[in-house]
Amino acid sequence: RPALRQDSASKALAEIRLKVVDKSESRIIPGKLLTVEDMADIPFPTKREFDETAFQPSLLYEFPIITARGCPYRCVFCKDGFGLRQSKVRYYPVEYVADYLEYIHKTWGFRRIQVLDDIFLSSYERMEEMAIQLEKRKLKLKFNCMVHANTVKPKYISVMHRLGIDWVYVGIESGNDDIHKLINKGTNTARIEYAIDLLKKNGFYTAGMFMLGNVGETVETMKQTIRFAFKLPLDRTWFSFAAPYPGTPFYDMVEQYGEILEPDFGKWNQMSLVYRPKGVEVSDMFRLMRWAQAVRIYKKGRHTMIGNWEAPVRRFLSSFSKPDSDLGVPVPGDA
């Protein structure tokens, strides 16, 4: 199937105009987004092509793939919701994804897959169809994926197990609900706690991703985020400094809420302090990040000693219980 796609792909890709950045003014110039048809024509990378690059699958623990583009949420800090990729969700056809996974397994022998979609659980029907496709091919894989707290619901649990999902990464960002509103996260701490507890109870490894120094942050709100990360039953935590990338609403809010410390965008990365909120000193930012990293180390140690074997036990026990929706337990934010 990859060979059949190769000829049509060369013609289709030649007509695709990607978006570009006007570096002189740091703004996004509109172009043509990939359609579902365009995406389905993209050929699978061959072993020979990989051999001619620095990317070496043989050195990887898990193979990274993308099964969808775009995101239904509009967080102000995210470059994927605006600018280059916008927020329109476009899914690769399920058969295409299943073919690709089968190709990866047969070509390189991978059994663990890292899904790089912004939100993997955005469509229950698609997850169900994907599980059926993999079962038909007798492909037993393990996945880790990223989700939004609002998409973690009881109805997904069974199909997540069928797919082989074991690690779930949740974009939490903050432990303060006022900050969630300012960054347009579309969730709150109660909904996040519910999502993490539901995942843990059903035997998933959970990872939380947090940001320090976002829109409207103060020293106190960042302390709340660190305490929230410590309180949640997470197996892993990741902390990064917030960065107002050009093309995002956050970038347009800089003058109101803070200042950019590093004008050279080429030096920006998640662990470099390139922006600070008003009223927060640079020394405070580094001090708070040190505290956050202490939480990260603690969570990692706990997972090594307890969480690594705790999740399989919980997963086994969860197979004997009914989902929360069947027990009449309300889902926060789903009223």
Buried (B, 14 or more C-beta within 10 A) or exposed (E): EBEEBEEEBEEBEEEBEEBEBEEEEEEBEEEEBBEBEBBBBBBBBBEEEBEEEEEEBEEEEBBEBBBBBBBBBBBBBBBBBBBBBBBEBBBBBBEBBBBBBBBBBEBEEBEBBBBEBBBBBBBEEBBBBBBBBBEEEEBEBBBBBBBBBBBBBBBBBBBBBBBBBBBBBBBBBBBBBBBBBBBBBBBBBEBBBBBBBBBBBBBBBBBBBBBBBBBBBBBEBBBBBBEBBBEBBBBBBBBBBBBBBBBBBBBEBBEEBBEBEEEEBEEBEEEEBBBBBEEBEEEBBEEBBEBBBEBBEEBBEBBEEEBEEBBEEBBEEBEEEEBBBEEEEEBBBEE
